[in-house]
Amino acid sequence: MKVFACGDVVPGCGRTFSAADEDGILTQVAAHAAADHGLADVPPALVEQVRSRILAG
């Protein structure tokens, strides 16, 4: 199981995500970024920030 807290990248955001693998987290985060943060396209640098903060849960 993998976990990620959006607030680790976007201060003040309280959303957290869990999935069986990194791809599952990234899919959820991309949808959240679009719906809640207005990012239709997630920049590669942001994807790398997310990847670096995904933890084993």
PEZI-V399035 format. One record per residue. N is the residue number from 1. RES is the residue in three letters. PHI is phi as a letter, one per 30 degrees, with the letter a starting at -180 (* if undefined). PSI is psi in degrees with one decimal (NA if undefined). OMEGA is omega in whole degrees, -180 to 180 (none if undefined). Layout:
BEGIN
n=N res=RES phi=PHI psi=PSI omega=OMEGA
n=N res=RES phi=PHI psi=PSI omega=OMEGA
END
This chain:
BEGIN
n=1 res=MET phi=* psi=137.8 omega=177
n=2 res=LYS phi=c psi=149.5 omega=178
n=3 res=VAL phi=b psi=152.4 omega=179
n=4 res=PHE phi=b psi=137.3 omega=175
n=5 res=ALA phi=c psi=119.3 omega=-178
n=6 res=CYS phi=e psi=-34.6 omega=-180
n=7 res=GLY phi=d psi=-16.9 omega=175
n=8 res=ASP phi=d psi=-19.9 omega=-180
n=9 res=VAL phi=c psi=-38.7 omega=-180
n=10 res=VAL phi=c psi=98.2 omega=-178
n=11 res=PRO phi=e psi=134.2 omega=178
n=12 res=GLY phi=j psi=-13.2 omega=178
n=13 res=CYS phi=d psi=129.5 omega=-177
n=14 res=GLY phi=c psi=2.8 omega=-178
n=15 res=ARG phi=d psi=140.3 omega=174
n=16 res=THR phi=b psi=156.6 omega=-176
n=17 res=PHE phi=b psi=148.5 omega=174
n=18 res=SER phi=b psi=146.6 omega=-180
n=19 res=ALA phi=a psi=167.5 omega=-179
n=20 res=ALA phi=d psi=-29.2 omega=-177
n=21 res=ASP phi=b psi=174.7 omega=-178
n=22 res=GLU phi=d psi=-40.9 omega=180
n=23 res=ASP phi=e psi=-38.8 omega=178
n=24 res=GLY phi=d psi=-40.6 omega=176
n=25 res=ILE phi=d psi=-48.3 omega=-176
n=26 res=LEU phi=d psi=-35.4 omega=177
n=27 res=THR phi=d psi=-45.8 omega=179
n=28 res=GLN phi=d psi=-41.6 omega=-178
n=29 res=VAL phi=d psi=-39.0 omega=179
n=30 res=ALA phi=d psi=-43.4 omega=178
n=31 res=ALA phi=d psi=-41.7 omega=178
n=32 res=HIS phi=d psi=-43.0 omega=-180
n=33 res=ALA phi=e psi=-40.5 omega=179
n=34 res=ALA phi=d psi=-48.1 omega=-174
n=35 res=ALA phi=d psi=-39.5 omega=-171
n=36 res=ASP phi=c psi=-20.2 omega=-178
n=37 res=HIS phi=c psi=1.1 omega=176
n=38 res=GLY phi=i psi=21.9 omega=180
n=39 res=LEU phi=c psi=100.2 omega=179
n=40 res=ALA phi=d psi=-37.6 omega=177
n=41 res=ASP phi=b psi=126.0 omega=179
n=42 res=VAL phi=d psi=118.1 omega=-179
n=43 res=PRO phi=d psi=146.2 omega=-180
n=44 res=PRO phi=e psi=-36.6 omega=180
n=45 res=ALA phi=d psi=-36.8 omega=178
n=46 res=LEU phi=d psi=-39.1 omega=177
n=47 res=VAL phi=e psi=-42.7 omega=179
n=48 res=GLU phi=d psi=-37.2 omega=176
n=49 res=GLN phi=d psi=-44.3 omega=179
n=50 res=VAL phi=d psi=-49.6 omega=-179
n=51 res=ARG phi=e psi=-40.6 omega=-176
n=52 res=SER phi=d psi=-13.4 omega=-178
n=53 res=ARG phi=c psi=5.6 omega=175
n=54 res=ILE phi=d psi=128.8 omega=-176
n=55 res=LEU phi=c psi=155.4 omega=172
n=56 res=ALA phi=d psi=133.6 omega=-177
n=57 res=GLY phi=c psi=NA omega=none
END
